[in-house]
Amino acid sequence: MSKCYEKDKIPVNTVERLIKYRHLLNWLSDNDKTHIFSHELAALVDNTPAQMRRDLMITGCSGHPKYGYKITDLSKGISDVLHKGRKRKIAIVGIGGLGRSILSYFRNPSKEFEVVAAFDVDKQKVGQKISGCPCYHQDEIIIKINELGISMGVITVPNDQAQAVADKLIEAKVCAILNFAYLPVKVPKNIRVEQLNISMKLEKLAYFSGDCINCKDGIVDCSKELVNL
């Protein structure tokens, strides 16, 4: 049975910044950088040094006056705050083009997440392994989520099926849902939902970029029109 853990009392904006720091730190580590000062990290993410220091205080990590923070230690400190050493098991419902892409992205499990089940209604997919992940029929969602200890669900089905899938995930007692359908899904207050649609993000960017066609060529200077999306 999946278990919902107590929610952290860290503000949402701070959590989002910590996630951004950790991914950047991992990238720096992969590129052979070993240490970084807080003001350097702040500059890379367009943050203020003061805000960066306040955020990093949450991790309990301390930097060296001469060398700054050890990147691997700081990354682990942030990960401990965000995940507390737990690996979250994920299910993806709807194995079309987007679902397959997500499965492929998570083919190699990380320390924080592992996709352990896929669900679809297509008989040609059910019973197969897709990107190394077993695919079950959507009728098995409740059974398999409880059997495998899955705590997070990803919805990549057509819009008219999203709520029905969300209802099954809720009945299976997942803690969180990432929904790629256009239509928002209704869930109890104790379930965290994030809505993500690439087309909507592009449309928002298009609107706030104004009439810009090609800034580099100097056709229209749209820099003053841009806002923080």
N, C-alpha and C positions, 0 to 999 in steps of 0.2 A: 504494500500500500504506500503510495507516495505521501510525503509529509510536508506540510507548509510550515516554514520556519518563521519565527518572529521577525517582523519587519524592522530594519534598521531605522534609527531616528536621525539619520543623516539626510539633509535636504536633497531633493531630487537634482537640483542644479549641481550640487557638489558631487553627487554620485556620477553624473554625466561627465564632469570634468575629470574625476579620478579614472574613469574608464578610458577617456582620451589620453591621459598621461600614461597609463599602463601600456596601451597599444604602441604609443610613440617610444616608450622606453624599451619595449621588446624589439622594435625595429632598430633602435640605436644599438642595442646589444648584438643583434644579428649582423650589424655592420661594424663590429669590433670596437665600439666605444665602451669604455668601462666606467667612467665617472662623469657626472654632470652637476653643475651648480644650479640652484633653484632659479636664478635670474635667466640662465640659459634656457632652461626648460620653459619658463614663462614666455620668453620671446618666441619660442618655436610654436606655442599654441595661442599666441596673441593674448596673453594674460598679464596681469601686473605681478611683479615679484612679491608684493605683500599678500595678494590673494593666493599665490602659489604656496607661500610659506604656511598660510593658515590651512590650506587644503592638506599639505603634506604632514602637518602636525597630527592629523587624524591617524596616520599610519604608525606613529611612534618611532619612525626612522629619523636619524640625525645625520647631518652631513659633516664632513671634515672641513675645517677652515681653509685648508690648502688644496684639497682635491675635490671637494663637493660630495655629492651622494654617490655611493656605489650603485650603479644602475640595476644590477641583478637583485640587490637587497631591497631597493626601493620598489621595484616591480613586484617582488614577492610581498612586501608590506602592503601595497595597494590591493593585491590579489587576496590577501588574508582578510582585509577589511570587507571587500566586496563579496567574497565567496566562502570565507571561514573554512577553507580547506575542503569544501564539498564539491563534488563533481555533479552537475545537473544532467539528468537524462532527459532527452527530448524526443518527441514524436512529431512527424510531419504528416499532415493529412491532405492528400491531393497530389499525386505524382505526375503532373503534367510537365511542361517545360520549366516553369519556375521551381516546382518541387524537386525535379531532378537536379537542377542547378544547385539548390541548397544542399541536397544530399551529397553532391560531388564536392562542394566546398568543405563540408564536414567529414569527408571520407577518412581523413586522419584525425582522430579525436584529440581535442586539446585537454589541458589539465582541468578546465572549467566545465566543458560541455561535451556530450556525446550523443549523437543521434542513434537511438537503438531500435527504432521502429518506424516504418512508413505504412501508410494506409491509403487504399484506393478501392474503387469499385470495378475497375477494369480487370476482367478475368485473366487477361494476358500478363498482367503485372502481379496479381496476387499469387503468392507462393514462390515468387522469384526474389533474387537478391539484386538490388539496384544500388550501384556504387558501394557494394559491400553490406548494404543494410537490408534486412528482411522486410518484405512487403506483405502486409496482411489485408484482409477485407475490412472495410469500414465498420461492418457489423461487429467486429472483434475489438473495437476501440476500448470499451470499458474493461473487458477482460484482460487485454494485453497491457494496458497502462498500469493496472493494479499489479499484474503478474511481474512486470519488469521494473516497477518502482519509478515510473516516469512522472516528472513534476512539471514539465513545460510542454505546451503544444504549439505547433505552427500550422496555421490554416492557409492553404494555397488552393482552395477549391473555387469554383465559380460563385459569383455573388449570391445567387439564390439558394446555395447550399451551405453558406457560411454559418448561419445561425444554428442550423440543425447539427452541424459538426461541433460548434461551440457548446451546445447543450450536452452532447455526449462527453466532451472533454470535462465539462463541469461536473457531470454525474460521476465521472471517473476520478474526480477530486484532484485535478491538476491545480497548481498554484498560480500559473501565469500562461497567457496566450499572446502570441504574436500573429496578428491578422493581416493578411495581404489582400483581402477582398475589399472592394470599394465600400461596401455597406458595413457600418459599425455593428458589432455584435453586442448583445445585452448580456451582462454577467452579474453575479452577486458582488457586493462591495468588497468581499474578501479575495476576489480574483483580480489580479493585475492584468490589464490588457494594453498592448501597444499596437497602434494602427500604422501600417506602412504601405504606401502605394507609390511606386516610382513615377507613374504618369502624373499623379497629383503634384509631386515634388517638382517635376519638370515644368508643369504648367505654372506653378508658383514662381519658379525662377524666371520663366519667360515673361510673366507679368511685371515683376519687379526690375527686370533688366530693361524695361521701357522699349524704346524704338531702336535700341542698339542693334546694328547688323554686324559690324566688325570694328571693335574699338581700336585694334592694333593698327588698322589702316586710317584711323582718324575720321571715319565717316560720321560717327556720332559718339560723343563722350557721355557714356552712361554711368560713369563712376558715381555721380552725385545721386543717381536714382536708386542705387543698390541699398538694401537694408539688410540687417541681420535676419536671415531666414531661420 
